[in-house]
Amino acid sequence: MFKLKNLNLFLIFFWISFCDAQIYDLIIKNGHVIDPKNNIDSKLDIGIADGIIKKVSNHIPSENSKKTINAQDMYVVPGLIDIHTHVFVGGTPDVFANGRNSVAADNFSFRSGITTMVDAGTSGWRNFPTFKKNVIDKSETRILVFLNIAGNGMSGNPILTGLVDEEYLKNITSEKKYNQQDMVDMDAKKTASVIKENNDVIIGVKIGHYEGKEITPFERAIEAAKIANVPVIVECHLPELSLENQLNMMRPGDILSHTYENVDERETVIDEDGKVRDYVIKAKKRGVLFDVSHGGYGFWFNQALPALKKGFKPDTFGSDLHKFSMNKGMKSMLNIMSKYLNMGMSMNDVILRSTWNPAKFIKRTDLGSLSVGNDADISVLSLLNGNFGFVDAAGYKIMGEKKLQAELTLKEGLIQWDLNGLGAKKNIGF
């Protein structure tokens, strides 16, 4: 019995030693790890091998790794998820779908700590194959998609924009003819079919930018989402539907974009007395989700600040990245996160809304956390202290002392962004 007991102890010790001695491709050491899904908020090491998170522990010996990165005094968090972007970039002028109004995901993602971008309705069921072939399949950034209920997505209105005339439309193919104002092309069944055929990439339906008087586009988007069992993201620029009506039509898990905008075509979430409107609070309690969707015009401090003071927090920090927002007050998702830090939101809450929340809402729970076994999508962030200005869509500014900066971004274990050479080789002789 004694010998057997000793043998068992030896085997246990051997197994523990073997596990600790495994060779990692990369260890990130000494960082302040925040992982809201797993309730982690402490100094830990992360071991990575074959692009997968293999271990999260108080101490992983550096000698067990091919490369070690020291993240001392930095935050180590899951790869950020931007839930609202426009990245169906192409050569067509003056449009978003396959156009120059969209931007290339890889040019903006990793430098902001983002490993996953969700395109918000730039493509529809007609032109999604082009989007996938030309952009999604060729990007290092993971791109997921809300499919627009309009068949050609955000293709503009050629007649209204003066790009073509009626005679031109008579002589082009039906695929080129349709634009985002054509209800005849808002086919719920075809939209749902394309979603089901591409459910590894398409995660929801988009409705927005319709300028007519009918509610039919909204209804068809909801219908398509029900068939495909996915959420709807609502753009809100629907002049014949009040904000209250839109929220009442939305289901638990559906997402309202541009929550804090202050524009003529939509009622604000904050009323004349500085309070969150009752129907907005009721919608949130019912499970409707609220995204920042900053963009060029979608975020106003006179809405966001009083909402936050009243306890009404956004659920996600979508940037609404595109040609017209990237150089304005939005700048990047990290800049939005920094705004909220300086408005009083805790670091944990900020990281939650940038990682695990969007992962849950788009039903991709394999993302947004540092769980062992997940792809090693990791962002290493520094928190700068200084005197910084943050600007909203109306040109108003608040000052703050904190600003997040992406030091290192890993996607599937590979370094895609390294601001200050944390993962670089040391110079010899210097």
TADA-V35848 format. One record per backbone hydrogen bond with DSSP energy under -0.5 kcal/mol. NH is the residue of the N-H (numbers start at 1). CO is the residue of the C=O. If there is no record, write none. Layout:
BEGIN
nh & co
NH & CO
NH & CO
END
This chain:
BEGIN
nh & co
5 & 1
6 & 2
7 & 3
8 & 4
9 & 5
10 & 6
11 & 7
12 & 8
13 & 9
14 & 10
15 & 11
16 & 12
17 & 13
18 & 14
19 & 15
20 & 16
21 & 17
22 & 19
24 & 22
24 & 64
25 & 48
26 & 48
27 & 67
28 & 46
29 & 27
29 & 69
31 & 44
32 & 74
33 & 31
33 & 42
34 & 76
35 & 40
38 & 35
39 & 36
40 & 35
42 & 33
44 & 31
44 & 42
45 & 57
46 & 28
47 & 55
48 & 26
49 & 52
52 & 49
53 & 374
54 & 47
54 & 52
55 & 47
57 & 45
64 & 61
65 & 62
66 & 24
69 & 27
71 & 29
71 & 69
73 & 30
74 & 71
75 & 381
76 & 32
77 & 75
77 & 379
78 & 34
79 & 377
80 & 113
81 & 354
82 & 80
82 & 116
83 & 81
85 & 118
86 & 321
89 & 87
90 & 99
92 & 98
95 & 92
96 & 154
97 & 154
98 & 88
98 & 96
99 & 88
99 & 96
100 & 92
101 & 95
102 & 99
103 & 86
107 & 104
108 & 105
109 & 105
112 & 109
113 & 110
114 & 109
115 & 80
116 & 80
117 & 142
118 & 82
119 & 117
119 & 144
120 & 85
121 & 119
121 & 146
125 & 148
126 & 151
127 & 151
128 & 124
131 & 127
132 & 128
133 & 129
134 & 130
135 & 131
136 & 131
137 & 132
138 & 135
139 & 135
139 & 136
142 & 115
143 & 141
144 & 117
144 & 142
145 & 201
146 & 119
147 & 145
147 & 204
148 & 123
149 & 206
151 & 185
153 & 150
154 & 122
155 & 153
161 & 157
162 & 159
163 & 158
164 & 158
169 & 165
170 & 166
171 & 167
171 & 168
172 & 169
176 & 173
177 & 173
178 & 174
180 & 156
182 & 179
183 & 181
185 & 182
186 & 183
187 & 185
188 & 186
191 & 187
192 & 188
193 & 189
194 & 190
195 & 191
196 & 192
197 & 193
198 & 194
198 & 195
199 & 196
201 & 198
202 & 198
203 & 145
203 & 201
204 & 145
205 & 231
206 & 147
207 & 233
219 & 215
220 & 216
221 & 217
222 & 218
223 & 219
224 & 220
225 & 221
226 & 222
227 & 223
228 & 224
229 & 225
230 & 225
231 & 203
233 & 205
234 & 255
235 & 207
235 & 233
238 & 236
241 & 238
242 & 240
246 & 242
247 & 243
248 & 244
249 & 245
250 & 246
253 & 287
254 & 251
255 & 232
256 & 289
257 & 234
257 & 255
259 & 291
260 & 298
261 & 258
262 & 297
266 & 263
271 & 275
274 & 271
277 & 269
280 & 277
281 & 277
282 & 278
283 & 279
284 & 280
285 & 281
286 & 282
287 & 283
287 & 284
288 & 283
289 & 254
291 & 256
292 & 316
293 & 318
294 & 318
295 & 319
298 & 294
300 & 260
303 & 300
304 & 300
305 & 301
306 & 301
307 & 303
308 & 304
309 & 305
310 & 306
311 & 308
312 & 307
313 & 311
315 & 290
316 & 290
317 & 353
320 & 84
321 & 84
323 & 101
325 & 322
326 & 322
328 & 325
331 & 325
332 & 330
336 & 332
337 & 333
338 & 334
339 & 335
340 & 336
341 & 337
342 & 338
343 & 339
344 & 341
345 & 340
350 & 346
351 & 347
352 & 348
353 & 349
354 & 351
355 & 351
355 & 352
357 & 352
359 & 355
360 & 356
361 & 357
362 & 358
363 & 360
364 & 359
367 & 364
373 & 53
374 & 371
376 & 51
377 & 375
378 & 376
378 & 410
379 & 77
380 & 408
381 & 75
381 & 379
382 & 405
384 & 382
384 & 403
386 & 401
388 & 386
388 & 400
390 & 398
392 & 396
393 & 299
395 & 392
398 & 390
400 & 388
403 & 384
405 & 382
407 & 380
407 & 405
408 & 380
409 & 417
410 & 378
411 & 414
413 & 376
414 & 411
416 & 409
416 & 414
417 & 409
419 & 407
420 & 407
421 & 418
424 & 421
429 & 427
END
